[in-house]
Amino acid sequence: MSLILSVKDESNFKPCPAGSHHATCIRIIDLGTQLVEYQNEQKRQHKI
């Protein structure tokens, strides 16, 4: 799956300045066993 993104100058979003910031992890989601394909080989991987 791929995304096609475009840049628009309409936003007033300002990125955070560089450096360390305090943050809180609020959720870890267990996706279970997922079928993934890499170099034409399928296998099951546990995803979080």
C-alpha positions in Angstrom: 0.0 0.0 0.0 1.4 3.4 -0.9 0.3 7.0 -0.2 0.4 9.8 -2.7 0.8 13.1 -0.8 0.9 16.7 -2.0 2.2 19.8 -0.3 -0.1 22.7 0.2 0.9 26.1 1.5 -2.5 26.7 3.0 -1.6 25.3 6.4 -0.4 27.4 9.4 1.1 24.3 11.0 4.4 24.9 12.8 6.6 21.9 13.6 8.0 21.4 17.1 11.5 22.8 17.6 14.4 20.3 17.6 15.3 18.8 20.9 13.9 16.7 23.7 10.3 16.9 24.6 8.2 15.3 27.4 5.6 12.8 26.1 3.3 10.2 27.4 2.5 6.9 25.6 -1.3 6.5 26.0 -1.9 3.2 24.1 -0.1 0.1 22.8 -2.2 -1.9 20.4 -1.6 -5.6 19.8 -2.5 -6.3 16.1 -1.9 -10.0 16.5 -0.4 -12.2 13.8 -0.4 -10.5 10.4 0.5 -12.0 7.0 3.3 -10.0 5.5 5.1 -10.3 2.1 8.7 -9.4 1.5 10.7 -10.2 -1.6 7.9 -12.5 -2.9 7.9 -14.5 0.3 4.9 -14.6 2.6 5.2 -15.2 6.3 3.3 -14.5 9.5 4.6 -11.9 12.0 3.4 -10.7 15.3 2.7 -7.0 15.1 2.3 -4.4 17.9 
